[in-house]
Amino acid sequence: MQSVWRLAFSSLIDVVAVAMMLPLIALFMNEQRVSPGYVGLYAAVPFAALLVNLPLVPLAMRRFGFGKMFGAGLLLSSAGIIISALSRDYAWLCVGAALVGIGAAYRWSAVEAMIAWSAPIHSLGRVTGLYQTLVAAAYAIGPFLVPLFALTLDSAGYVAIGLAVASWLPVLIGGTAEKVQFATNDTPGGNASWRVFLPLAALGFIGGVFEVGLNVLAPIQAERLGAIATDSAIILTGVIAVASLVMQYPVGRLADRFGIGPMMQILCATLLLSLLAVPLGSGIDAMIWLAAIIWGGAGGAIYTLTMIHVGRSFRGQSLAVSIVIAAYTVGGAIAPALGGLGLDLSTQWGLAWALGPLLLLAWPLARLRPNLPRGDHGDTQ
């Protein structure tokens, strides 16, 4: 696992740089009176680039292996960070964002797969939970660096370049080789039917909806309900992020002890109750805060548990990793639009109407039973 953690830390350094630069560039565009539509397009570029490349991940993983695929992804992301740091031209900034997204498709998939398939089965939940905690921390640290050190876009650019260079140190020190065997049915025409992956896609989607998508909707609903002042509503986004960070490792430990299926169903039920608690507790300001904690904690935990299931039942099947990541990304992208339509219909009940049915559909799929591979352990290098 040592070589896996070296690449994981390399990826985390890259995440800090991306999380710091891309939102800062969007704010810069807004200050320069760039059309909101173009700002939104820029913000969507990395996600679109990631999604377009995810179908190619299984082929790249089989053909080039983890190390080369990770290295290519990190190289593309580093190039995107450097372009974003040095350019102020809109077209070049979009190129930089696209390279970050393309790189993330391969870097993110490689690390998730190595964590899922290399950790010993008996401690897979703890290892996955620890890694997801570190990822959440990296996404939180990036934006926090700007006010902490009073960074401008120019100075943040130099920091980002430094981080991009630093992200290569763990790779150069330890190398990228990792011995993980691929399953024989990891081909488009293999024995694994698409129906096998349906629960993974559904649960990855739910995780993205609540952990990422509600970052936008929670402050809007809270402000419209009068539960929190307009200038403080953004704090709810931080609450969701912190809840996600705090929950990952405990949930991983519980999964090791009690299994994935029961945990999944408890989390889905808790999310559904949280959607209902806000309108039913109308007038109780604390309800929106409690709901935000559940959305971040349970949403992030569902993604973590899904990746644990991949590690237990889909070892070597890179398509499973790509499907979860793609579904999570789509869920985070679609949730603001879907929930926004609900809030247009009803400020109190809108999110429950729009997102509640997703949880009801996910409930039967959440009864995941691991198909343990031979030998109750993974590669422990």
C-alpha positions in Angstrom: 0.0 0.0 0.0 3.0 2.4 0.4 3.2 3.1 -3.4 -0.6 3.6 -3.5 -0.5 6.2 -0.7 2.4 8.0 -2.5 0.2 8.4 -5.6 -2.8 9.3 -3.4 -0.8 12.2 -1.8 0.4 13.3 -5.2 -3.2 13.5 -6.3 -4.3 15.4 -3.2 -1.6 18.1 -3.8 -3.0 18.5 -7.3 -6.6 18.8 -5.9 -5.5 21.6 -3.6 -4.2 23.6 -6.5 -7.3 23.0 -8.6 -9.7 23.8 -5.8 -7.9 27.1 -5.2 -7.4 28.3 -8.8 -10.6 27.4 -10.7 -13.1 29.3 -8.4 -10.7 32.2 -8.1 -10.5 32.5 -11.9 -14.3 32.4 -12.1 -14.4 35.3 -9.7 -11.8 37.2 -11.7 -14.0 36.8 -14.8 -17.0 38.1 -12.9 -14.9 41.2 -11.8 -13.9 41.7 -15.4 -17.6 41.9 -16.4 -17.4 38.7 -18.4 -20.9 37.6 -19.3 -22.4 35.2 -16.7 -23.1 32.7 -19.4 -19.4 32.6 -20.4 -18.4 32.3 -16.7 -20.8 29.4 -16.3 -19.4 27.8 -19.5 -15.9 28.1 -18.1 -17.0 26.5 -14.8 -18.6 23.6 -16.7 -15.6 22.9 -18.9 -13.6 20.7 -16.5 -16.7 18.6 -15.6 -17.6 18.1 -19.3 -14.0 17.2 -20.1 -13.9 14.7 -17.2 -17.2 13.0 -18.3 -16.2 12.8 -22.0 -12.9 11.0 -21.0 -14.3 8.6 -18.3 -15.5 6.0 -20.9 -11.9 5.8 -22.1 -10.5 5.0 -18.6 -11.1 1.2 -18.7 -9.2 0.9 -22.0 -6.4 3.1 -20.8 -6.1 1.2 -17.5 -6.0 -2.2 -19.3 -3.5 -1.0 -21.9 -1.2 1.2 -19.9 -1.7 0.2 -16.3 -2.2 2.3 -13.2 1.2 4.0 -13.1 1.3 5.3 -16.7 -2.4 6.3 -16.7 -1.9 8.2 -13.4 1.2 9.9 -14.7 -0.5 11.0 -17.9 -3.5 12.3 -15.9 -1.2 14.2 -13.5 0.8 15.6 -16.4 -2.3 16.9 -18.1 -3.7 18.4 -14.9 -0.3 20.1 -14.1 -0.3 21.6 -17.6 -3.8 22.9 -17.1 -2.9 24.4 -13.7 0.2 26.2 -15.1 -1.8 27.6 -18.1 -4.5 28.7 -15.7 -1.9 30.4 -13.5 -0.1 32.3 -16.3 -2.9 33.3 -18.7 -5.7 35.8 -18.5 -7.1 35.1 -21.9 -10.6 33.5 -21.8 -9.8 30.9 -24.5 -6.6 29.8 -22.8 -8.2 29.7 -19.4 -10.8 27.3 -20.9 -8.0 25.2 -22.4 -6.4 25.0 -18.9 -9.7 24.0 -17.3 -10.2 21.3 -20.0 -6.8 19.9 -19.3 -7.6 19.8 -15.6 -10.8 17.9 -16.3 -9.2 15.5 -18.7 -6.3 14.9 -16.3 -8.8 14.4 -13.4 -10.6 11.6 -15.3 -7.4 9.5 -15.4 -5.7 10.6 -12.1 -8.9 10.3 -10.0 -9.9 6.9 -11.5 -6.4 5.5 -11.1 -6.2 6.4 -7.4 -9.7 5.3 -6.6 -9.1 2.0 -8.2 -5.8 1.4 -6.5 -7.3 2.3 -3.1 -10.3 0.0 -3.7 -8.3 -3.0 -5.1 -5.1 -2.9 -3.1 -6.4 -2.4 0.5 -7.0 -5.6 2.5 -10.6 -6.6 2.5 -10.9 -6.6 6.3 -9.8 -2.9 6.5 -11.1 -1.6 3.2 -13.7 0.6 4.8 -11.2 2.3 7.0 -8.7 2.8 4.2 -11.3 4.2 1.8 -12.8 6.4 4.5 -9.4 7.8 5.4 -8.6 8.6 1.7 -12.0 10.2 1.2 -11.5 12.3 4.3 -8.2 13.5 2.9 -9.9 14.3 -0.4 -12.5 16.4 1.3 -9.8 18.2 3.3 -7.9 19.0 0.1 -11.0 20.5 -1.5 -11.5 22.6 1.6 -7.9 23.7 2.0 -7.6 25.0 -1.6 -10.1 27.9 -1.4 -9.1 28.6 2.3 -5.5 29.4 1.2 -6.8 32.6 -0.6 -8.1 34.5 2.4 -5.6 33.0 4.8 -2.6 34.4 2.9 -4.5 37.3 1.2 -3.7 35.9 -2.2 -4.5 37.7 -5.4 -5.0 35.8 -8.6 -1.4 36.4 -9.6 0.1 35.3 -6.3 -2.3 32.4 -6.1 -1.0 31.4 -9.6 2.5 31.1 -8.3 1.4 29.0 -5.4 -0.6 26.8 -7.8 2.5 26.3 -10.0 4.5 25.4 -6.8 1.8 22.9 -5.9 1.8 21.4 -9.4 5.6 20.9 -9.2 5.3 19.5 -5.6 2.6 17.0 -6.8 5.3 15.2 -8.8 7.6 14.7 -5.8 5.8 11.6 -4.4 5.8 10.1 -8.0 9.4 10.7 -8.6 10.5 9.5 -5.2 8.5 6.3 -5.2 7.7 5.4 -8.8 4.3 4.5 -10.1 4.3 0.7 -10.5 1.5 -1.2 -8.7 0.6 -4.8 -9.2 -3.1 -5.3 -9.3 -4.7 -8.0 -11.4 -7.6 -7.2 -13.8 -10.8 -9.2 -13.9 -11.3 -11.2 -17.1 -14.7 -9.7 -17.6 -13.5 -6.1 -17.7 -14.4 -5.7 -21.4 -17.4 -4.1 -23.1 -18.6 -7.5 -24.3 -17.6 -9.5 -21.3 -19.7 -11.4 -18.8 -20.5 -8.5 -16.6 -23.9 -7.2 -17.7 -24.7 -3.5 -17.4 -27.4 -4.4 -15.0 -24.7 -5.4 -12.5 -23.4 -1.8 -12.5 -26.9 -0.2 -12.1 -26.8 0.0 -8.3 -23.3 1.5 -8.5 -24.5 4.2 -10.9 -27.6 5.0 -8.9 -25.8 5.3 -5.6 -22.9 7.2 -7.0 -25.5 9.6 -8.5 -27.2 10.0 -5.1 -23.9 10.8 -3.5 -23.2 13.5 -6.0 -26.6 15.0 -5.7 -26.4 15.5 -1.9 -22.7 16.1 -1.3 -22.1 18.4 -4.3 -25.4 19.5 -5.8 -26.9 20.8 -2.6 -24.0 23.2 -2.0 -25.9 25.6 -4.3 -29.5 24.8 -3.2 -29.1 24.7 0.6 -28.3 28.4 1.0 -31.1 29.4 -1.4 -33.7 27.4 0.5 -32.4 28.6 3.9 -32.6 32.3 2.7 -36.0 31.9 1.2 -37.4 30.3 4.4 -35.9 33.1 6.4 -34.0 30.6 8.5 -30.7 32.5 8.0 -29.7 35.9 6.9 -28.8 36.4 3.3 -25.2 37.4 3.9 -24.7 34.3 6.1 -26.4 31.7 3.9 -23.2 30.7 2.3 -22.1 29.3 5.6 -24.3 26.3 4.9 -22.0 25.3 2.1 -19.2 25.1 4.5 -21.4 23.1 6.9 -22.0 20.5 4.1 -18.3 20.3 3.3 -17.3 19.9 7.0 -19.9 17.2 7.6 -18.7 15.3 4.6 -15.1 15.5 5.8 -16.0 14.4 9.3 -18.2 11.4 8.3 -16.0 9.5 5.9 -13.7 7.6 8.2 -16.3 6.7 10.8 -18.6 5.3 8.1 -15.7 3.3 6.6 -15.0 1.7 10.0 -18.7 0.9 10.5 -18.8 -0.7 7.0 -15.9 -2.9 8.0 -17.9 -4.1 11.0 -21.5 -4.2 9.9 -21.4 -4.4 6.2 -22.4 -2.0 3.3 -26.0 -2.8 2.6 -27.5 -1.9 6.0 -25.4 1.3 6.1 -26.6 2.3 2.7 -30.2 1.9 3.6 -29.9 3.8 6.8 -28.2 6.7 5.0 -30.9 6.7 2.2 -33.6 6.8 4.9 -31.8 9.5 6.8 -31.5 11.7 3.7 -35.2 11.2 2.9 -36.2 12.2 6.5 -33.9 15.2 6.3 -35.7 16.4 3.2 -39.0 16.1 5.0 -37.8 17.6 8.3 -37.2 21.0 6.7 -40.8 21.7 5.6 -42.3 19.8 8.6 -40.2 21.8 11.0 -41.0 25.1 9.3 -40.3 27.9 11.8 -37.6 26.0 13.5 -34.4 27.5 12.1 -32.2 24.7 13.4 -33.9 22.2 11.0 -32.1 23.6 7.9 -28.7 23.4 9.8 -29.4 19.8 10.8 -30.5 19.0 7.2 -27.3 20.5 5.8 -25.2 18.3 8.2 -27.0 15.2 7.0 -26.8 16.2 3.3 -23.0 16.6 3.5 -22.3 13.7 5.8 -24.7 11.1 4.4 -24.2 12.1 0.8 -20.4 11.8 1.0 -20.8 8.6 3.0 -22.9 7.0 0.2 -20.1 7.7 -2.3 -17.5 6.3 0.0 -19.6 3.1 0.7 -20.1 2.7 -3.1 -16.4 2.7 -3.6 -15.9 0.2 -0.8 -18.4 -2.0 -2.6 -16.4 -1.6 -5.8 -13.3 -2.8 -3.8 -15.1 -5.8 -2.4 -17.2 -7.0 -5.3 -15.6 -5.5 -8.5 -11.9 -5.9 -8.0 -10.1 -5.4 -11.2 -13.1 -4.1 -13.1 -12.2 -0.6 -14.1 -15.6 0.0 -15.7 -17.1 -0.1 -12.2 -14.8 2.8 -11.0 -15.6 4.9 -14.1 -19.3 4.4 -13.7 -19.3 5.5 -10.0 -17.2 8.6 -10.7 -19.3 9.5 -13.8 -22.6 9.1 -11.9 -21.3 11.1 -8.9 -20.2 13.9 -11.3 -23.5 13.9 -13.2 -25.4 13.9 -9.9 -23.6 16.9 -8.7 -24.1 18.7 -12.0 -27.9 17.9 -12.3 -28.9 18.4 -8.7 -29.0 22.3 -8.8 -31.2 22.3 -11.9 -33.5 19.5 -10.6 -33.7 21.0 -7.1 -34.1 24.5 -8.5 -37.2 23.4 -10.3 -38.6 22.0 -7.1 -37.9 25.2 -5.2 -39.7 27.2 -7.9 -42.8 25.1 -7.2 -42.5 25.3 -3.4 -39.8 26.8 -1.1 -40.8 24.4 1.7 -41.5 21.2 -0.1 -39.6 21.7 -3.4 -36.5 19.7 -2.5 -38.5 16.9 -1.0 -40.6 16.7 -4.2 -37.6 16.9 -6.5 -35.1 14.7 -4.7 -37.2 12.4 -2.5 -38.2 10.1 -5.4 -34.5 9.5 -6.2 -34.0 8.1 -2.7 -37.1 5.9 -2.9 -35.7 4.5 -6.2 -32.3 4.0 -4.6 -33.7 2.2 -1.6 -34.0 -1.3 -3.1 -30.6 -0.9 -4.9 -28.9 -0.1 -1.6 -29.1 -3.7 -0.5 -25.6 -4.4 -1.6 -24.0 -7.7 -0.8 -20.3 -8.1 -1.3 -19.0 -10.8 -3.6 -15.7 -11.3 -1.9 -12.7 -12.3 -4.1 -10.7 -15.3 -3.4 -8.3 -14.6 -0.5 -9.6 -12.2 2.0 -6.9 -9.7 1.3 -5.6 -7.3 -1.4 -2.1 -6.4 -2.5 -0.3 -5.0 0.5 2.8 -3.7 -1.1 
